[in-house]
Amino acid sequence: MDMGKALEAACERAGIKRITPHTLKHTAITLAIQDGMEIAAAAEYFSTSVATIESYYWHHSPKHQESQKTIMSGLGKRR
């Protein structure tokens, strides 16, 4: 049995809509970034370009716009 057919059968048994290996990859990348995986490491591990990670996944990172958050939280609190 190939991967696609196995996945289809698993979805049928679970009573969920069909998903694809690409959907699972997308979910895995999102979860890894949310857990703090760095861009370069994610790109290498998932065989995906750095540009793709930055464009489609990086906003899920706790480090996304970290310096901007620091600046914005200090507005109006000048010494």
N, C-alpha and C positions, 0 to 999 in steps of 0.2 A: 504494500500500500504506500502511495506517495504522501508527502507531507500535506498537500492540499486536500486530498481525500480524507486523511486522518483528521485534519482540522475540521472539515465539514461534518464528519461523523460525530466528533466530539461536541460540536455546536448543536447538532440535532439531538443528541442524548441529553444535553443540558437545557434544551428548549430555548435557545437564544438564536438571534439572527446570525447568518453566516458572517464570519470575520475572515480576514486574510492574514497571511504572514506579515505583510506590510503594516497592517493595523497593529499587530503585536509589537513590531519593531518601533513604531511611533510611540506606543504606550511605554515600552521599555526605556526609550531615550528620555521621554518626559519624566518618568519616575527617577531615572538616574540623575538628571539635571536638578530636579527638586531635592534630591538627597545631597546635592553639593558637588557632583562630578564636574570637573573643569571642562571647558570647551575642547581643548586639544585631546584630552583623554577620551572624551565621548566620541569625537570624530574618528579617532584611531580604533577604539573598541567596536564601534558600530559600523565601521567602513563607510562613513558619511563625511562630507566635506565640512570644514570649519565654517564656511559661509552658510551652509544649511543649518548647522547647529545654532549659529548666531541669529539667523533669520527666523527660524521656526520654533526653537526650543529654549533659547537663553532667557526669555522673559519669565520662565518658570523657576529660575534659579533664585535662591535666597540672596545671592550676591548681585543680582541684576539691579542696576542703578544705585548701588550701595553708596557711592560718594554723593550722588544727587540727594539721596534721602538724608544724609548727614547735613548737607548744606540747608536743605529745606526745613529740617527740624530745628535749626538754629536761627531761622529768620526772626527778627525782632528781638533777639536776645544778645545784641552786641555789647561787648564790654565797654 
